[in-house]
């Protein structure tokens, strides 16, 4: 995952578990999934504040607000 903050700071976050924390900013994400199905997924999203769920699904990565899945 790559992030650029509103102050212009940037860098990579390597995520190997099921949760992480990072700064507010614009994210670009890529995932290489192995298991029953092997596929790649990519996406981009803006994280503002609060709690978000990052969902990898159908060859795409999205960020959903803290109310997911009951929005």
Secondary structure as GFF3:
##gff-version 3
##sequence-region A 1 71
A	DSSP	beta_strand	2	4	.	.	.	ID=ss1
A	DSSP	beta_strand	10	12	.	.	.	ID=ss2
A	DSSP	beta_strand	25	33	.	.	.	ID=ss3
A	DSSP	beta_strand	39	47	.	.	.	ID=ss4
A	DSSP	beta_strand	52	57	.	.	.	ID=ss5
A	DSSP	beta_strand	60	65	.	.	.	ID=ss6
###
